[in-house]
Amino acid sequence: MTNSLIGLSPLFTSIYELDFSPLLIDDEPGSVFLFLKNKEYFKNVKAKHALIWDRPNENVSVDIAPECIRYYCEKYGKVIKEKSKKIIKV
């Protein structure tokens, strides 16, 4: 199984399944993300407008910004649900 999450794209209402392997493994993102290759650490994500992981044994966190998540959803993601095109009148 790959490191993947299912969730809302932060700027749209589309739902994607996103494989993070290209970001975390293929693109060699640098040492800041190396600990996320460990699936146990990867699973401890928090979602608060960004994806946030606490670094093990440190008092710091690593996050991926919403615009970066959107980019990776559109480039690598599998659309689970298209964004709604309904117009709601208030």
Chimera marker file (.cmm) of the C-alpha trace (Angstrom):
<marker_set name="trace">
<marker id="1" x="0.000" y="0.000" z="0.000" r="1" g="1" b="0" radius="0.5"/>
<marker id="2" x="1.206" y="3.494" z="-0.809" r="1" g="1" b="0" radius="0.5"/>
<marker id="3" x="1.236" y="6.511" z="1.465" r="1" g="1" b="0" radius="0.5"/>
<marker id="4" x="-2.121" y="8.015" z="0.508" r="1" g="1" b="0" radius="0.5"/>
<marker id="5" x="-4.898" y="10.076" z="2.016" r="1" g="1" b="0" radius="0.5"/>
<marker id="6" x="-8.455" y="10.721" z="0.970" r="1" g="1" b="0" radius="0.5"/>
<marker id="7" x="-9.770" y="14.190" z="1.635" r="1" g="1" b="0" radius="0.5"/>
<marker id="8" x="-11.083" y="17.475" z="0.366" r="1" g="1" b="0" radius="0.5"/>
<marker id="9" x="-8.976" y="19.676" z="-1.816" r="1" g="1" b="0" radius="0.5"/>
<marker id="10" x="-8.748" y="22.832" z="0.315" r="1" g="1" b="0" radius="0.5"/>
<marker id="11" x="-9.719" y="25.274" z="-2.446" r="1" g="1" b="0" radius="0.5"/>
<marker id="12" x="-12.447" y="23.233" z="-4.120" r="1" g="1" b="0" radius="0.5"/>
<marker id="13" x="-15.114" y="20.759" z="-3.110" r="1" g="1" b="0" radius="0.5"/>
<marker id="14" x="-13.657" y="17.943" z="-5.172" r="1" g="1" b="0" radius="0.5"/>
<marker id="15" x="-12.512" y="14.844" z="-3.308" r="1" g="1" b="0" radius="0.5"/>
<marker id="16" x="-9.244" y="13.194" z="-4.340" r="1" g="1" b="0" radius="0.5"/>
<marker id="17" x="-7.222" y="10.172" z="-3.429" r="1" g="1" b="0" radius="0.5"/>
<marker id="18" x="-3.630" y="11.317" z="-3.519" r="1" g="1" b="0" radius="0.5"/>
<marker id="19" x="-0.544" y="9.118" z="-3.564" r="1" g="1" b="0" radius="0.5"/>
<marker id="20" x="2.248" y="11.038" z="-1.841" r="1" g="1" b="0" radius="0.5"/>
<marker id="21" x="5.011" y="8.809" z="-3.223" r="1" g="1" b="0" radius="0.5"/>
<marker id="22" x="5.955" y="11.307" z="-5.980" r="1" g="1" b="0" radius="0.5"/>
<marker id="23" x="6.385" y="14.069" z="-3.397" r="1" g="1" b="0" radius="0.5"/>
<marker id="24" x="8.020" y="12.025" z="-0.648" r="1" g="1" b="0" radius="0.5"/>
<marker id="25" x="10.083" y="9.529" z="-2.627" r="1" g="1" b="0" radius="0.5"/>
<marker id="26" x="10.344" y="10.198" z="-6.373" r="1" g="1" b="0" radius="0.5"/>
<marker id="27" x="10.971" y="13.956" z="-6.217" r="1" g="1" b="0" radius="0.5"/>
<marker id="28" x="13.575" y="13.671" z="-3.418" r="1" g="1" b="0" radius="0.5"/>
<marker id="29" x="12.059" y="16.480" z="-1.332" r="1" g="1" b="0" radius="0.5"/>
<marker id="30" x="15.007" y="16.913" z="1.006" r="1" g="1" b="0" radius="0.5"/>
<marker id="31" x="15.746" y="15.959" z="4.567" r="1" g="1" b="0" radius="0.5"/>
<marker id="32" x="12.770" y="17.782" z="6.115" r="1" g="1" b="0" radius="0.5"/>
<marker id="33" x="10.328" y="15.186" z="4.713" r="1" g="1" b="0" radius="0.5"/>
<marker id="34" x="12.509" y="12.059" z="5.046" r="1" g="1" b="0" radius="0.5"/>
<marker id="35" x="10.801" y="10.908" z="8.260" r="1" g="1" b="0" radius="0.5"/>
<marker id="36" x="7.477" y="10.675" z="6.349" r="1" g="1" b="0" radius="0.5"/>
<marker id="37" x="8.754" y="7.697" z="4.371" r="1" g="1" b="0" radius="0.5"/>
<marker id="38" x="7.986" y="5.782" z="7.567" r="1" g="1" b="0" radius="0.5"/>
<marker id="39" x="4.288" y="4.899" z="7.236" r="1" g="1" b="0" radius="0.5"/>
<marker id="40" x="3.728" y="5.043" z="11.000" r="1" g="1" b="0" radius="0.5"/>
<marker id="41" x="4.767" y="8.709" z="11.057" r="1" g="1" b="0" radius="0.5"/>
<marker id="42" x="2.891" y="9.426" z="7.826" r="1" g="1" b="0" radius="0.5"/>
<marker id="43" x="-0.394" y="8.152" z="9.310" r="1" g="1" b="0" radius="0.5"/>
<marker id="44" x="-0.211" y="10.724" z="12.136" r="1" g="1" b="0" radius="0.5"/>
<marker id="45" x="-1.277" y="13.617" z="9.900" r="1" g="1" b="0" radius="0.5"/>
<marker id="46" x="-3.430" y="16.498" z="11.113" r="1" g="1" b="0" radius="0.5"/>
<marker id="47" x="-5.518" y="18.467" z="8.636" r="1" g="1" b="0" radius="0.5"/>
<marker id="48" x="-6.086" y="22.137" z="9.489" r="1" g="1" b="0" radius="0.5"/>
<marker id="49" x="-6.087" y="24.023" z="6.164" r="1" g="1" b="0" radius="0.5"/>
<marker id="50" x="-2.758" y="22.291" z="5.606" r="1" g="1" b="0" radius="0.5"/>
<marker id="51" x="-1.457" y="18.779" z="6.172" r="1" g="1" b="0" radius="0.5"/>
<marker id="52" x="0.646" y="18.814" z="9.342" r="1" g="1" b="0" radius="0.5"/>
<marker id="53" x="2.964" y="16.180" z="10.807" r="1" g="1" b="0" radius="0.5"/>
<marker id="54" x="4.765" y="16.468" z="14.134" r="1" g="1" b="0" radius="0.5"/>
<marker id="55" x="8.386" y="15.449" z="13.776" r="1" g="1" b="0" radius="0.5"/>
<marker id="56" x="9.248" y="12.494" z="16.014" r="1" g="1" b="0" radius="0.5"/>
<marker id="57" x="11.266" y="13.312" z="19.123" r="1" g="1" b="0" radius="0.5"/>
<marker id="58" x="11.317" y="17.019" z="18.248" r="1" g="1" b="0" radius="0.5"/>
<marker id="59" x="9.193" y="19.988" z="19.192" r="1" g="1" b="0" radius="0.5"/>
<marker id="60" x="8.557" y="21.066" z="15.578" r="1" g="1" b="0" radius="0.5"/>
<marker id="61" x="6.094" y="20.225" z="12.817" r="1" g="1" b="0" radius="0.5"/>
<marker id="62" x="6.234" y="19.902" z="9.055" r="1" g="1" b="0" radius="0.5"/>
<marker id="63" x="3.329" y="21.018" z="6.901" r="1" g="1" b="0" radius="0.5"/>
<marker id="64" x="2.258" y="21.088" z="3.274" r="1" g="1" b="0" radius="0.5"/>
<marker id="65" x="0.402" y="24.269" z="2.319" r="1" g="1" b="0" radius="0.5"/>
<marker id="66" x="-3.081" y="24.174" z="0.742" r="1" g="1" b="0" radius="0.5"/>
<marker id="67" x="-1.864" y="25.452" z="-2.642" r="1" g="1" b="0" radius="0.5"/>
<marker id="68" x="0.733" y="22.690" z="-2.759" r="1" g="1" b="0" radius="0.5"/>
<marker id="69" x="-1.907" y="20.095" z="-1.864" r="1" g="1" b="0" radius="0.5"/>
<marker id="70" x="-4.122" y="21.421" z="-4.665" r="1" g="1" b="0" radius="0.5"/>
<marker id="71" x="-1.237" y="21.211" z="-7.150" r="1" g="1" b="0" radius="0.5"/>
<marker id="72" x="-0.470" y="17.609" z="-6.203" r="1" g="1" b="0" radius="0.5"/>
<marker id="73" x="-4.173" y="16.656" z="-6.223" r="1" g="1" b="0" radius="0.5"/>
<marker id="74" x="-4.550" y="17.994" z="-9.758" r="1" g="1" b="0" radius="0.5"/>
<marker id="75" x="-1.248" y="16.535" z="-10.999" r="1" g="1" b="0" radius="0.5"/>
<marker id="76" x="-1.207" y="13.123" z="-9.303" r="1" g="1" b="0" radius="0.5"/>
<marker id="77" x="-4.601" y="12.670" z="-7.642" r="1" g="1" b="0" radius="0.5"/>
<marker id="78" x="-7.455" y="10.394" z="-8.561" r="1" g="1" b="0" radius="0.5"/>
<marker id="79" x="-10.787" y="12.229" z="-8.514" r="1" g="1" b="0" radius="0.5"/>
<marker id="80" x="-13.233" y="10.446" z="-6.231" r="1" g="1" b="0" radius="0.5"/>
<marker id="81" x="-15.961" y="13.094" z="-6.498" r="1" g="1" b="0" radius="0.5"/>
<marker id="82" x="-16.111" y="16.089" z="-8.835" r="1" g="1" b="0" radius="0.5"/>
<marker id="83" x="-16.759" y="19.477" z="-7.318" r="1" g="1" b="0" radius="0.5"/>
<marker id="84" x="-20.409" y="20.405" z="-7.010" r="1" g="1" b="0" radius="0.5"/>
<marker id="85" x="-21.773" y="22.756" z="-9.639" r="1" g="1" b="0" radius="0.5"/>
<marker id="86" x="-24.899" y="23.549" z="-7.679" r="1" g="1" b="0" radius="0.5"/>
<marker id="87" x="-25.730" y="27.174" z="-7.045" r="1" g="1" b="0" radius="0.5"/>
<marker id="88" x="-27.372" y="27.810" z="-3.716" r="1" g="1" b="0" radius="0.5"/>
<marker id="89" x="-29.550" y="30.920" z="-3.495" r="1" g="1" b="0" radius="0.5"/>
<marker id="90" x="-29.740" y="32.555" z="-0.111" r="1" g="1" b="0" radius="0.5"/>
<link id1="1" id2="2" r="1" g="1" b="0" radius="0.2"/>
<link id1="2" id2="3" r="1" g="1" b="0" radius="0.2"/>
<link id1="3" id2="4" r="1" g="1" b="0" radius="0.2"/>
<link id1="4" id2="5" r="1" g="1" b="0" radius="0.2"/>
<link id1="5" id2="6" r="1" g="1" b="0" radius="0.2"/>
<link id1="6" id2="7" r="1" g="1" b="0" radius="0.2"/>
<link id1="7" id2="8" r="1" g="1" b="0" radius="0.2"/>
<link id1="8" id2="9" r="1" g="1" b="0" radius="0.2"/>
<link id1="9" id2="10" r="1" g="1" b="0" radius="0.2"/>
<link id1="10" id2="11" r="1" g="1" b="0" radius="0.2"/>
<link id1="11" id2="12" r="1" g="1" b="0" radius="0.2"/>
<link id1="12" id2="13" r="1" g="1" b="0" radius="0.2"/>
<link id1="13" id2="14" r="1" g="1" b="0" radius="0.2"/>
<link id1="14" id2="15" r="1" g="1" b="0" radius="0.2"/>
<link id1="15" id2="16" r="1" g="1" b="0" radius="0.2"/>
<link id1="16" id2="17" r="1" g="1" b="0" radius="0.2"/>
<link id1="17" id2="18" r="1" g="1" b="0" radius="0.2"/>
<link id1="18" id2="19" r="1" g="1" b="0" radius="0.2"/>
<link id1="19" id2="20" r="1" g="1" b="0" radius="0.2"/>
<link id1="20" id2="21" r="1" g="1" b="0" radius="0.2"/>
<link id1="21" id2="22" r="1" g="1" b="0" radius="0.2"/>
<link id1="22" id2="23" r="1" g="1" b="0" radius="0.2"/>
<link id1="23" id2="24" r="1" g="1" b="0" radius="0.2"/>
<link id1="24" id2="25" r="1" g="1" b="0" radius="0.2"/>
<link id1="25" id2="26" r="1" g="1" b="0" radius="0.2"/>
<link id1="26" id2="27" r="1" g="1" b="0" radius="0.2"/>
<link id1="27" id2="28" r="1" g="1" b="0" radius="0.2"/>
<link id1="28" id2="29" r="1" g="1" b="0" radius="0.2"/>
<link id1="29" id2="30" r="1" g="1" b="0" radius="0.2"/>
<link id1="30" id2="31" r="1" g="1" b="0" radius="0.2"/>
<link id1="31" id2="32" r="1" g="1" b="0" radius="0.2"/>
<link id1="32" id2="33" r="1" g="1" b="0" radius="0.2"/>
<link id1="33" id2="34" r="1" g="1" b="0" radius="0.2"/>
<link id1="34" id2="35" r="1" g="1" b="0" radius="0.2"/>
<link id1="35" id2="36" r="1" g="1" b="0" radius="0.2"/>
<link id1="36" id2="37" r="1" g="1" b="0" radius="0.2"/>
<link id1="37" id2="38" r="1" g="1" b="0" radius="0.2"/>
<link id1="38" id2="39" r="1" g="1" b="0" radius="0.2"/>
<link id1="39" id2="40" r="1" g="1" b="0" radius="0.2"/>
<link id1="40" id2="41" r="1" g="1" b="0" radius="0.2"/>
<link id1="41" id2="42" r="1" g="1" b="0" radius="0.2"/>
<link id1="42" id2="43" r="1" g="1" b="0" radius="0.2"/>
<link id1="43" id2="44" r="1" g="1" b="0" radius="0.2"/>
<link id1="44" id2="45" r="1" g="1" b="0" radius="0.2"/>
<link id1="45" id2="46" r="1" g="1" b="0" radius="0.2"/>
<link id1="46" id2="47" r="1" g="1" b="0" radius="0.2"/>
<link id1="47" id2="48" r="1" g="1" b="0" radius="0.2"/>
<link id1="48" id2="49" r="1" g="1" b="0" radius="0.2"/>
<link id1="49" id2="50" r="1" g="1" b="0" radius="0.2"/>
<link id1="50" id2="51" r="1" g="1" b="0" radius="0.2"/>
<link id1="51" id2="52" r="1" g="1" b="0" radius="0.2"/>
<link id1="52" id2="53" r="1" g="1" b="0" radius="0.2"/>
<link id1="53" id2="54" r="1" g="1" b="0" radius="0.2"/>
<link id1="54" id2="55" r="1" g="1" b="0" radius="0.2"/>
<link id1="55" id2="56" r="1" g="1" b="0" radius="0.2"/>
<link id1="56" id2="57" r="1" g="1" b="0" radius="0.2"/>
<link id1="57" id2="58" r="1" g="1" b="0" radius="0.2"/>
<link id1="58" id2="59" r="1" g="1" b="0" radius="0.2"/>
<link id1="59" id2="60" r="1" g="1" b="0" radius="0.2"/>
<link id1="60" id2="61" r="1" g="1" b="0" radius="0.2"/>
<link id1="61" id2="62" r="1" g="1" b="0" radius="0.2"/>
<link id1="62" id2="63" r="1" g="1" b="0" radius="0.2"/>
<link id1="63" id2="64" r="1" g="1" b="0" radius="0.2"/>
<link id1="64" id2="65" r="1" g="1" b="0" radius="0.2"/>
<link id1="65" id2="66" r="1" g="1" b="0" radius="0.2"/>
<link id1="66" id2="67" r="1" g="1" b="0" radius="0.2"/>
<link id1="67" id2="68" r="1" g="1" b="0" radius="0.2"/>
<link id1="68" id2="69" r="1" g="1" b="0" radius="0.2"/>
<link id1="69" id2="70" r="1" g="1" b="0" radius="0.2"/>
<link id1="70" id2="71" r="1" g="1" b="0" radius="0.2"/>
<link id1="71" id2="72" r="1" g="1" b="0" radius="0.2"/>
<link id1="72" id2="73" r="1" g="1" b="0" radius="0.2"/>
<link id1="73" id2="74" r="1" g="1" b="0" radius="0.2"/>
<link id1="74" id2="75" r="1" g="1" b="0" radius="0.2"/>
<link id1="75" id2="76" r="1" g="1" b="0" radius="0.2"/>
<link id1="76" id2="77" r="1" g="1" b="0" radius="0.2"/>
<link id1="77" id2="78" r="1" g="1" b="0" radius="0.2"/>
<link id1="78" id2="79" r="1" g="1" b="0" radius="0.2"/>
<link id1="79" id2="80" r="1" g="1" b="0" radius="0.2"/>
<link id1="80" id2="81" r="1" g="1" b="0" radius="0.2"/>
<link id1="81" id2="82" r="1" g="1" b="0" radius="0.2"/>
<link id1="82" id2="83" r="1" g="1" b="0" radius="0.2"/>
<link id1="83" id2="84" r="1" g="1" b="0" radius="0.2"/>
<link id1="84" id2="85" r="1" g="1" b="0" radius="0.2"/>
<link id1="85" id2="86" r="1" g="1" b="0" radius="0.2"/>
<link id1="86" id2="87" r="1" g="1" b="0" radius="0.2"/>
<link id1="87" id2="88" r="1" g="1" b="0" radius="0.2"/>
<link id1="88" id2="89" r="1" g="1" b="0" radius="0.2"/>
<link id1="89" id2="90" r="1" g="1" b="0" radius="0.2"/>
</marker_set>
